[in-house]
Amino acid sequence: MNLPSRARNGLNGVARELLRQPAVEKPRRQWVDDVVAWCHQHDIDLASRINSKALRFDATLLAQINDVLESARIAPLGRSLSGLTSSAQAKEGVQEDKATRENPRARRVLVSFAPQPIAGLASEPRAIRDVDVLGLKLSAFSALIQVENLDSFYEFSTEQPALSGYVNPLVVYRGDSHYGGGFALLADAWHKTRRTHIYAGDFDVKGVTLALDSNATHLLLPNIEWLIQNATPLHVPAEQFPYQRRLRKHLAALPSAHPLREYLTLLLEKQRGLKQQWFGGEMGCVVLS
C-alpha cells in the first residue's frame, strides 16, 4: 500500500507543527485513518498513541515513517511531489503521484515556423513543432499570431498582405484541453512585451471574447464590406449568447470612429457571424480596443 497523497499532505502539516511543540494530536479523519492503515501494514506500532477518536504524532513516529519510506525508495516527508513532472517525481523516489504532477503538456505549445527541411521527411509549407514555452526567445519575434482553430492553424500562412509589416511573426495554436495551459503561459509572457498580439479565429461572439481574454491587440478579419455580404445568422450559436453582454459593454466603451464598432454591430445587432474556415476577401488587422 502506497502512502496516499492526502495522508502525505497531512503528515507534512504535522511535521511543521512538531517544529513548535513535542506532540500533535489529530482526530480520526480520513487521512489519519489512511496513516493508521499504512502504519499497520508496515508494522509500525502505534501503541498508546492511538484511540478511537484521535492519533497522537511525535518526532519518533515520524522518524519511523520516514525510515519505511526511505527503505522503499519513496520520497521522505516534507518533500512535496505536487507540481513536479513524472521524471522529476522519479528522482524523488519510486512513487508517482499522478493527481498532483505537472501535466506533460503544461508548458507545451504548437508553433508554426517557416519550412525547415529535414532528411527523410516530405517538405511542407510550414513546419509544425511542439515546443516548451520556456524555450521560446520572444524577442526574436515581431508579433504573436494566435490561431483559434486547429485545422486553420495547420493551414495558416503568414504570406498575406495584412501581415506584411511583421518580420518573423510567432504563429501559435490557441490550444485546447491538451495545449491550452501552455498557451496561457505564453500569452501572459507576451503581454509583458507590449508588442502586437493578433487573434485569428472565428468571427463570432465567443471568438472576440477569447481574443480579449488573451490580451490580444488585434483581430485578423476580412474587411467589413465583405463580412456584411457573407456573414450569416446560421453562425450565431445559442450557447454563445451569455458572451454578448460583455461585448456590448466593450462596444459601448469604444470611440465613435473606432474600426471595431462596425464588426461588433454586425455581431450583436445584426446577429450574424462566420467561421474562420469560411473567410474570404481582403484580410486586415482590426484594433481590439
Number of C-alpha atoms within 10 A of each C-alpha: 8 11 17 14 19 14 18 21 18 16 20 18 13 21 19 11 15 16 10 9 10 10 15 15 14 15 15 17 11 11 20 19 15 20 21 19 15 18 18 12 10 14 10 15 13 15 7 8 13 17 12 7 10 15 20 15 21 17 16 10 16 17 13 15 20 17 14 16 19 14 8 13 15 21 20 19 20 15 11 16 25 15 15 19 18 19 11 14 22 17 12 18 16 12 18 21 18 16 11 15 17 18 16 13 16 18 20 24 25 22 23 24 18 15 12 13 12 9 7 6 8 7 12 11 14 18 15 18 13 13 15 16 21 13 9 12 8 16 10 11 15 16 22 24 27 26 24 21 18 15 12 15 22 18 11 18 15 19 8 12 10 15 18 11 11 14 12 15 22 20 24 25 23 28 20 13 7 13 19 18 18 22 23 19 16 22 19 12 14 20 16 8 10 10 15 19 23 26 28 27 26 23 27 26 24 20 20 23 16 16 22 18 11 21 18 25 20 22 26 22 24 21 16 19 12 15 20 16 8 17 23 17 13 10 16 20 14 7 8 12 12 11 16 17 12 11 20 15 10 17 20 10 11 14 11 10 8 13 15 20 18 16 22 23 15 19 25 20 11 13 18 24 25 20 15 21 12 10 18 13 13 14 18 17 17 19 15 20 15
